[in-house]
């Protein structure tokens, strides 16, 4: 299963799940956090830009990228809170 995480608080919950692929923007994961999670064996991918999920066009682009890497898996998207 693949999760697109939009807020850091959700990352803390999803990281506990077994056998998941996690994708997040730079607003959720710093480069250092990303490297630390990879070193611990987590399947985490970090976009080099912020991903808020509020803009539909942005969200569609991000989901297309994830689909390229996980074509047969369901993608769960965290609900984006309005700022």
DSSP file (Angstrom, degrees, kcal/mol; ACC not computed):
  #  RESIDUE AA STRUCTURE BP1 BP2  ACC     N-H-->O    O-->H-N    N-H-->O    O-->H-N    TCO  KAPPA ALPHA  PHI   PSI    X-CA   Y-CA   Z-CA
    1    1 A X              0   0    0      0, 0.0    20,-2.6     0, 0.0     2,-0.4   0.000 360.0 360.0 360.0 146.5    0.0    0.0    0.0
    2    2 A X  E     -ab  21  75A   0     72,-1.9    74,-3.4    18,-0.2     2,-0.4  -0.935 360.0-164.1-118.5 135.1    1.2    3.5   -0.8
    3    3 A X  E     -ab  22  76A   0     18,-2.9    20,-3.0    -2,-0.4     2,-0.7  -0.970  11.2-155.1-121.2 131.5    0.5    6.6    1.3
    4    4 A X  E     -ab  23  77A   0     72,-3.2    74,-2.4    -2,-0.4     2,-0.5  -0.933  20.9-158.0-100.6 114.8    0.8   10.2    0.3
    5    5 A X  E     +a   24   0A   0     18,-3.0    20,-0.7    -2,-0.7    23,-0.1  -0.808  19.5 177.6 -99.5 130.4    1.4   12.2    3.5
    6    6 A X        +     0   0    0     -2,-0.5     2,-0.3     1,-0.2    -1,-0.1   0.576  66.9  40.3-108.3 -14.2    0.6   15.9    3.5
    7    7 A X  S >> S-     0   0    0      1,-0.1     4,-1.2    21,-0.0     3,-1.0  -0.992  75.0-126.0-139.0 145.4    1.4   16.8    7.2
    8    8 A X  H 3> S+     0   0    0     -2,-0.3     4,-1.4     1,-0.3     3,-0.2   0.831 107.3  62.8 -59.1 -34.4    4.1   15.7    9.5
    9    9 A X  H 3> S+     0   0    0      1,-0.2     4,-0.6     2,-0.2    -1,-0.3   0.846 102.3  50.7 -63.1 -32.1    1.6   14.6   12.2
   10   10 A X  H X> S+     0   0    0     -3,-1.0     4,-2.6     1,-0.2     3,-0.6   0.831 101.1  62.8 -73.7 -31.9    0.3   11.9    9.8
   11   11 A X  H 3X S+     0   0    0     -4,-1.2     4,-2.4     1,-0.2    -1,-0.2   0.905  96.8  58.3 -58.1 -41.3    3.8   10.6    9.1
   12   12 A X  H 3< S+     0   0    0     -4,-1.4    -1,-0.2     1,-0.2     4,-0.2   0.823 112.5  40.4 -59.0 -32.4    4.2    9.7   12.7
   13   13 A X  H X< S+     0   0    0     -4,-0.6     3,-1.1    -3,-0.6     4,-0.3   0.911 115.4  47.5 -82.1 -46.6    1.1    7.4   12.4
   14   14 A X  H >< S+     0   0    0     -4,-2.6     3,-1.8     1,-0.3    -2,-0.2   0.824 100.2  66.8 -68.1 -31.8    1.7    5.9    9.0
   15   15 A X  T 3< S+     0   0    0     -4,-2.4    -1,-0.3     1,-0.3    -2,-0.1   0.732  94.0  61.5 -62.4 -20.8    5.4    5.1    9.7
   16   16 A X  T <  S+     0   0    0     -3,-1.1    -1,-0.3    -4,-0.2    -2,-0.2   0.645  84.4  97.2 -79.3 -15.4    4.1    2.5   12.3
   17   17 A X  S <  S-     0   0    0     -3,-1.8     3,-0.5    -4,-0.3     2,-0.2  -0.480  78.0-116.4 -78.3 144.4    2.3    0.5    9.6
   18   18 A X  S    S+     0   0    0      1,-0.2    -1,-0.1    -2,-0.2    -2,-0.1  -0.526  83.8   3.0 -80.6 146.5    4.0   -2.6    8.2
   19   19 A X  S    S+     0   0    0     -2,-0.2     2,-0.3     1,-0.2    -1,-0.2   0.863  89.2 142.0  54.0  49.5    5.0   -2.9    4.5
   20   20 A X        -     0   0    0     -3,-0.5    23,-0.5    -5,-0.1     2,-0.5  -0.890  46.9-138.6-118.8 152.3    3.9    0.5    3.3
   21   21 A X  E     -ac   2  43A   0    -20,-2.6   -18,-2.9    -2,-0.3     2,-0.5  -0.941  24.2-158.8-104.4 129.5    5.5    2.9    0.8
   22   22 A X  E     -ac   3  44A   0     21,-3.0    23,-3.2    -2,-0.5     2,-0.4  -0.925  10.5-173.6-115.9 131.5    5.4    6.5    2.0
   23   23 A X  E     +ac   4  45A   0    -20,-3.0   -18,-3.0    -2,-0.5     2,-0.3  -0.960  14.4 161.9-120.0 141.3    5.6    9.6   -0.2
   24   24 A X  E     -ac   5  46A   0     21,-1.9    23,-3.0    -2,-0.4   -18,-0.1  -0.990  31.8-114.0-155.4 156.8    5.8   13.1    1.2
   25   25 A X    >>  -     0   0    0    -20,-0.7     4,-2.3    26,-0.3     3,-1.7  -0.318  40.9 -97.2 -86.3 173.9    6.8   16.6    0.2
   26   26 A X  T 34 S+     0   0    0     23,-2.0    24,-0.2     1,-0.3    -1,-0.1   0.677 121.4  66.9 -66.5 -16.4    9.6   18.7    1.5
   27   27 A X  T 34 S+     0   0    0     22,-0.3    -1,-0.3     1,-0.1   -19,-0.3   0.669 111.4  33.8 -75.4 -16.4    7.1   20.4    3.8
   28   28 A X  T <4 S+     0   0    0     -3,-1.7     2,-0.5     1,-0.3    -2,-0.2   0.787 124.3  36.5-102.9 -42.3    6.7   17.1    5.7
   29   29 A X     <  -     0   0    0     -4,-2.3    -1,-0.3    18,-0.2     2,-0.1  -0.957  67.1-150.8-120.8 125.1   10.2   15.6    5.4
   30   30 A X     >  -     0   0    0     -2,-0.5     4,-2.4    -3,-0.1     5,-0.2  -0.433  36.7-106.2 -77.6 166.1   13.5   17.4    5.6
   31   31 A X  H  > S+     0   0    0      1,-0.2     4,-2.4     2,-0.2     5,-0.2   0.906 123.1  50.4 -59.3 -40.5   16.4   15.9    3.7
   32   32 A X  H  > S+     0   0    0      2,-0.2     4,-2.4     1,-0.2    -1,-0.2   0.933 109.8  48.5 -64.8 -46.9   17.9   14.9    7.0
   33   33 A X  H  > S+     0   0    0      1,-0.2     4,-2.4     2,-0.2    -1,-0.2   0.912 111.8  51.5 -58.2 -42.4   14.6   13.2    8.2
   34   34 A X  H  X S+     0   0    0     -4,-2.4     4,-2.4     1,-0.2    -2,-0.2   0.929 110.1  47.5 -61.4 -47.4   14.4   11.4    4.9
   35   35 A X  H  X S+     0   0    0     -4,-2.4     4,-2.3     1,-0.2    -1,-0.2   0.891 111.2  51.9 -62.4 -39.8   17.9   10.1    5.1
   36   36 A X  H  X S+     0   0    0     -4,-2.4     4,-1.2     2,-0.2    -1,-0.2   0.914 110.6  47.4 -64.1 -42.7   17.4    8.9    8.7
   37   37 A X  H  <>S+     0   0    0     -4,-2.4     5,-2.3     2,-0.2     4,-0.2   0.900 111.7  50.3 -66.6 -40.7   14.2    7.0    7.7
   38   38 A X  H ><5S+     0   0    0     -4,-2.4     3,-1.6     1,-0.2    -1,-0.2   0.909 107.6  54.0 -62.0 -41.4   15.9    5.4    4.8
   39   39 A X  H 3<5S+     0   0    0     -4,-2.3    -1,-0.2     1,-0.3    -2,-0.2   0.798 105.5  54.1 -63.8 -28.0   18.8    4.3    7.0
   40   40 A X  T 3<5S-     0   0    0     -4,-1.2    -1,-0.3    -3,-0.2    -2,-0.2   0.454 125.0-103.8 -85.1  -1.1   16.3    2.7    9.3
   41   41 A X  T < 5 +     0   0    0     -3,-1.6    -3,-0.2     1,-0.3     2,-0.2   0.551  69.5 147.2  94.6   8.0   14.9    0.7    6.4
   42   42 A X      < -     0   0    0     -5,-2.3     2,-1.3     1,-0.1    -1,-0.3  -0.514  52.4-126.0 -77.8 146.9   11.7    2.6    5.7
   43   43 A X  E     +c   21   0A   0    -23,-0.5   -21,-3.0    -2,-0.2     2,-0.4  -0.738  53.2 152.3 -92.0  87.9   10.3    2.8    2.2
   44   44 A X  E     -c   22   0A   0     -2,-1.3     2,-0.4   -23,-0.2   -21,-0.2  -0.972  28.2-167.4-127.4 131.5   10.0    6.6    2.0
   45   45 A X  E     -c   23   0A   0    -23,-3.2   -21,-1.9    -2,-0.4     2,-0.5  -0.968   9.4-155.5-119.6 135.5   10.2    8.9   -1.0
   46   46 A X  E     -c   24   0A   0     -2,-0.4   -21,-0.2   -23,-0.2     2,-0.2  -0.935   8.8-141.6-115.0 124.1   10.6   12.7   -0.6
   47   47 A X        -     0   0    0    -23,-3.0   -18,-0.2    -2,-0.5     4,-0.1  -0.564  19.2-131.1 -73.1 146.9    9.5   15.2   -3.3
   48   48 A X  S    S+     0   0    0     -2,-0.2     2,-0.3   -23,-0.1    -1,-0.1   0.323  88.5  55.2 -84.8  11.0   11.9   18.1   -3.5
   49   49 A X  S    S-     0   0    0      0, 0.0   -23,-2.0     0, 0.0   -22,-0.3  -0.905  98.2 -86.1-135.0 164.9    9.0   20.5   -3.3
   50   50 A X        -     0   0    0     -2,-0.3     2,-0.5   -25,-0.3    -2,-0.1  -0.450  33.7-162.7 -71.3 142.0    6.2   21.1   -0.9
   51   51 A X        +     0   0    0     -2,-0.1   -26,-0.3     1,-0.1    -4,-0.0  -0.942  19.7 163.0-128.7 108.9    3.0   19.1   -1.4
   52   52 A X        -     0   0    0     -2,-0.5    -1,-0.1     3,-0.1    29,-0.1   0.756  37.3-140.0 -97.3 -28.3    0.0   20.5    0.4
   53   53 A X  S    S+     0   0    0      2,-0.2    27,-0.2    27,-0.1     6,-0.0   0.402  77.1 104.4  81.8  -4.0   -2.8   18.7   -1.4
   54   54 A X        +     0   0    0      1,-0.1     2,-0.6    27,-0.1     3,-0.1   0.860  66.8  67.4 -77.8 -36.3   -5.0   21.8   -1.5
   55   55 A X  S  > S-     0   0    0      1,-0.2     4,-2.3     2,-0.0    -2,-0.2  -0.770  73.0-152.8 -88.7 119.2   -4.4   22.5   -5.2
   56   56 A X  H  > S+     0   0    0     -2,-0.6     4,-2.6     1,-0.2     5,-0.2   0.873  94.5  52.3 -60.9 -39.9   -6.0   19.9   -7.4
   57   57 A X  H  > S+     0   0    0      2,-0.2     4,-2.1     1,-0.2    -1,-0.2   0.919 110.7  47.9 -62.8 -44.3   -3.6   20.3  -10.2
   58   58 A X  H  > S+     0   0    0      1,-0.2     4,-2.3     2,-0.2    -2,-0.2   0.925 112.4  49.6 -60.5 -45.6   -0.6   19.9   -7.9
   59   59 A X  H  X S+     0   0    0     -4,-2.3     4,-2.6     1,-0.2    -2,-0.2   0.901 109.0  51.4 -63.4 -42.6   -2.2   16.8   -6.4
   60   60 A X  H  X S+     0   0    0     -4,-2.6     4,-2.1     2,-0.2    -1,-0.2   0.907 110.4  49.5 -61.5 -42.2   -2.9   15.2   -9.8
   61   61 A X  H  X S+     0   0    0     -4,-2.1     4,-1.9     2,-0.2    -2,-0.2   0.919 112.2  47.7 -62.4 -44.4    0.7   15.7  -10.8
   62   62 A X  H  X S+     0   0    0     -4,-2.3     4,-2.2     1,-0.2    -2,-0.2   0.913 111.1  50.7 -64.4 -43.8    2.0   14.2   -7.6
   63   63 A X  H  X S+     0   0    0     -4,-2.6     4,-2.7     1,-0.2    -1,-0.2   0.871 107.3  54.1 -64.7 -36.3   -0.3   11.2   -7.9
   64   64 A X  H  X S+     0   0    0     -4,-2.1     4,-1.7     2,-0.2    -1,-0.2   0.913 108.5  49.7 -62.6 -41.6    0.8   10.6  -11.5
   65   65 A X  H  X S+     0   0    0     -4,-1.9     4,-1.0     2,-0.2    -2,-0.2   0.927 112.0  47.2 -62.1 -44.8    4.4   10.5  -10.4
   66   66 A X  H >X S+     0   0    0     -4,-2.2     4,-1.9     1,-0.2     3,-0.7   0.915 108.7  55.2 -64.1 -42.1    3.5    8.0   -7.6
   67   67 A X  H 3< S+     0   0    0     -4,-2.7    -1,-0.2     1,-0.3    -2,-0.2   0.838 100.9  59.7 -60.2 -33.8    1.5    5.8  -10.1
   68   68 A X  H 3< S+     0   0    0     -4,-1.7     3,-0.3     1,-0.2    -1,-0.3   0.860 114.0  36.6 -61.2 -34.6    4.6    5.6  -12.3
   69   69 A X  H << S+     0   0    0     -4,-1.0    -2,-0.2    -3,-0.7    -1,-0.2   0.693 130.8  29.7 -91.6 -22.1    6.5    4.0   -9.5
   70   70 A X    ><  +     0   0    0     -4,-1.9     3,-1.3    -5,-0.1    -1,-0.2  -0.505  69.5 161.8-135.8  63.4    3.6    1.9   -8.0
   71   71 A X  T 3  S+     0   0    0     -3,-0.3    -1,-0.1     1,-0.3    -4,-0.1   0.724  76.1  39.7 -64.6 -23.4    1.3    1.1  -11.0
   72   72 A X  T 3  S+     0   0    0      2,-0.1     2,-0.3    -5,-0.0    -1,-0.3   0.396  99.4  90.6-106.9   3.7   -0.6   -1.7   -9.4
   73   73 A X  S <  S-     0   0    0     -3,-1.3     2,-0.2    -6,-0.1    -3,-0.1  -0.714  76.2-112.7-105.8 151.4   -1.0   -0.4   -5.9
   74   74 A X        -     0   0    0     -2,-0.3   -72,-1.9     1,-0.0     2,-0.5  -0.533  28.5-143.8 -72.1 143.7   -3.7    1.6   -4.2
   75   75 A X  E     -b    2   0A   0     -2,-0.2     2,-0.5   -74,-0.1   -72,-0.2  -0.960   8.5-158.8-115.8 120.0   -2.6    5.1   -3.2
   76   76 A X  E     -b    3   0A   0    -74,-3.4   -72,-3.2    -2,-0.5     2,-0.5  -0.841   8.3-158.8 -97.2 131.0   -4.1    6.5    0.0
   77   77 A X  E     -b    4   0A   0     -2,-0.5   -72,-0.2   -74,-0.2     2,-0.1  -0.940  17.5-124.1-114.9 127.6   -4.0   10.3    0.3
   78   78 A X        -     0   0    0    -74,-2.4     2,-0.2    -2,-0.5   -68,-0.0  -0.443  36.5-105.5 -63.2 137.7   -4.2   12.1    3.6
   79   79 A X        -     0   0    0     -2,-0.1     2,-0.5     1,-0.1    -1,-0.1  -0.498  36.1-125.7 -64.6 129.2   -7.0   14.6    3.7
   80   80 A X        -     0   0    0     -2,-0.2     2,-0.2   -27,-0.2    -1,-0.1  -0.683  17.1-137.1 -82.8 122.8   -5.6   18.1    3.4
   81   81 A X        -     0   0    0     -2,-0.5     2,-0.3   -29,-0.1   -27,-0.1  -0.550  25.4-112.1 -73.3 141.0   -6.6   20.4    6.2
   82   82 A X              0   0    0     -2,-0.2    -1,-0.1     1,-0.1     0, 0.0  -0.571 360.0 360.0 -74.3 135.7   -7.5   23.9    5.0
   83   83 A X              0   0    0     -2,-0.3    -1,-0.1    -3,-0.0    -2,-0.0   0.517 360.0 360.0 -67.9 360.0   -5.0   26.6    6.1
